[in-house]
Amino acid sequence: AEAIGRHANEVAVTNLSEEGRAELRRELAENGRWRGEVAVARKDGTTVDVELVSVALRGQQDEITGYLTIHRDFTERQRAEKALREAHRQTETVMESISDFFAAFDHEWRYTYLNRRGLDRVRKATGEATSLDDVVGQNLWELFPELVGTTTDQELHRAVREQETVVYETYSPASESWVQVRAYPTADGGLSFYGHDITDRKEAEQR
């Protein structure tokens, strides 16, 4: 009863600027639909973030006769996204603190994450001042074609194929070091890779 007869902008007070409102009207006129995220004031003055969907209703002559507007509260989604970001931040903090070099790959063998020690190994192997953005998204076997056919190739593919953790030792000519690898398949078809430098141990065994 308080809303009927009043202009929508008086009832649903949003944080849209005049420029934003003009863009909304333009999209409705041209495309018949607008979608965006805005803050809307409640009756008590508090605000809530919503996904706003507005659709133009048209008559027989294709003229706009009204509007259908939906406000979808996505507070819980924001809270969940924030919690997920915090969990990712905590995971990255742990990964950066461990002494192993760590890498994560998706189901197409593309890097999805490297800790600092892992990036240092890539830089040493390639001889380039590579950044994390340079590596993430690249295919492991294309970045290091010399690994194809090696123990690493065989063992990592076995881990994914058999969905079992593999542990092996290998010598890396690129970094001139011995490495113990633990590789864990992930539920999405990817792989988590932990490498521990065991060069000192190997040299001691040889002596």
Protein Blocks (a to p, Z undefined) as FASTA:
>chain_A
ZZgopafklmmccfbdfklmmmmmmmmmmnopacdddddddfkopacdddddddddddfk
opafbdcdddddfklmmmmmmmmmmmmmmmmmmmmmpmbdcddddfkopafbdcfklmmm
mmmmnopacdfklmgopafklmmmmlgopaklmmmmmmmmnopacddddddfklopacdd
dddddfkopacdddddfklmmmmmmZZ
